[in-house]
């Protein structure tokens, strides 16, 4: 896998990969993080996510590599709207797992689809992905809709978690 070492851009968003400087800023708190990333950092998003951003490049994950995380910043408004994380799957080579979060007041505006879509496109084009997996709670209707809009297909439903799979062909069919 090639590391995400540059921002990704979509029509409304800049997806800024977490660097050591950003991880350190996240440890320092909301104001420092906002200053370093150059964007408004909503308190609600920071409360839920700054700890994860701070751990992004640490050894806190044990023997498993930390997920790569990219912060989604609204390009025109200069405000964080959410983040996307991805990591190689432990099941198979060329398989990645992806997850995302969107600030509560930014939900239902297409940001999850736009941010995750940009990362998925990068994974297929430059990151070495052959398939991308995503899991979501079976009751999370918003995530189910997001994953369907991205082109994912339901793969399995063990317990209360739905598991979804996406290939380059499925992704292309969604964008056609």
Number of C-alpha atoms within 10 A of each C-alpha: 13 9 10 19 10 12 14 19 17 15 10 15 24 21 26 21 21 24 19 14 12 23 20 19 21 26 16 13 15 18 15 16 24 19 13 13 20 13 16 18 23 18 13 11 19 21 11 12 16 21 14 16 28 23 17 25 20 13 11 12 12 8 7 11 14 19 20 19 25 27 25 30 25 20 16 9 12 15 18 26 25 26 25 25 21 22 19 22 15 11 8 10 13 17 20 25 19 20 18 20 21 20 20 12 11 13 14 12 10 12 23 27 19 19 29 25 20 19 24 25 16 15 24 17 12 13 17 16 22 17 21 23 23 22 20 18 14 15 11 11 11 12 20 18 13 19 24 15 15 21 22 22 16 17 14 12 14 9 8 10 15 18 18 21 20 23 19 18 11 15 18 12 11 13 9 5
